Amino acid sequence: MFQIIGVVVVFAMVFGGFTLAGGHFEVIIHSAPYEMMMIMGAAIGAFLIGNSGKTVMKTLKDFGKLISGPKWKAKDYTDLLTLLYTLTKTMKTKGVIALEQHIENPHDSAIFQEYPKILKDHFATDFICDTLRMMTMNLEDPHQVEDAMEKQLEKHHHEAAEPAHALQNMADALPALGIVAAVLGIIKTMGAITEPPEYLGRMIGSALVGTFLGVFLAYGFVGPMSVRLKAVYDEEAIFYKIIQNVLVSHLHGNAAQISVEIGRGSIPSAAQPSFMELEEAINNVQAAA
């Protein structure tokens, strides 16, 4: 919602100010389609040249995140903590054998099936199961496990955030591409140097529309879009960081309740359940079991 309001504000303030200052839109309206063709066409072409097909497709797919925000909501964080509580509690009270059936085939696990959104996220499911599997293979040094998990998180976050970097590169290029369009307009103007001043003035004005559009698109739209996507990716990464915090805490010998409480402290404030809310969710899981 705020993103849509922001777009309206940008257009209203820029073009409203231009109108109030006595500007006329004739030159802009006439030139904009051709200038946009050159600037955005070149920007999209450069975007395709500079990025892999996977990054291009992920960028298109993730445009919805600009408005919807991170995919993990408040309920998902509570579900994650109750899932981790159940798994670590099972490992501590029933042993490795009882846990193996759940981490070897999570899609057939009665525990994981209670949390379909988490189960659908391949990285979250694999991250949990692979780490618990390491623990069952007697890799019980918390520091080694934490280091291995940190490397996985860094790799995943780097790959997930590629669309934000790609958009930022496009934003950085747009002002220069606007200058390219403006230079082409000046070249066209110089070819008509014998024309009257009024005609040359309109041609120079058309050329400058390219510079305006390049800067306007870069700092008014594409740059902020990149910043917004990066913020979304950073918040989504916290979800996986909580998995690391809880499982490492479990390796340090803490009770399952203490481990998930440590994880709860890392949840973004807007989505963080209270101590009582988490305790109630855990009690409901225990009652259902």
Secondary structure, DSSP 8 states (H G I E B T S, - for coil): -HHHHHHHHHHHHHHHHHHHTT--SHHHHHHHHHHHHHHHHHHHHHHHHHS-HHHHHHHHHGGGHHHH--S--HHHHHHHHHHHHHHHHHHHHH-HHHHHHHHHSGGG-TTGGG-HHHHH-HHHHHHHHHHHHHHHTT---HHHHHHHHHHHHHHHHHHHTHHHHHHHHHHHHHHHHHHHHHHHHHHHHHTTTTS-HHHHHHHHHHHHHHHHHHHHHIIIIIHHHHHHHHHHHHHHHHHHHHHHHHHHHHHTT--HHHHHHHHHTTS-GGG---HHHHHHHHHHHHHH-
